[in-house]
């Protein structure tokens, strides 16, 4: 299994929140976190984020 880190900043589901304690969010999994969402997903499930979808370039 590869340990490649998923870059949430390149995911269409990633967003920045106004919450100072939880400034990063994931619309796919509907949660906010202080870490990158992909790190919390890996920590909770043991697998890389399976909902990652690359942002469309404008």
Secondary structure as GFF3:
##gff-version 3
##sequence-region A 1 58
A	DSSP	three_ten_helix	8	10	.	.	.	ID=ss1
A	DSSP	beta_strand	14	16	.	.	.	ID=ss2
A	DSSP	beta_strand	24	26	.	.	.	ID=ss3
A	DSSP	beta_strand	31	33	.	.	.	ID=ss4
A	DSSP	alpha_helix	37	45	.	.	.	ID=ss5
###
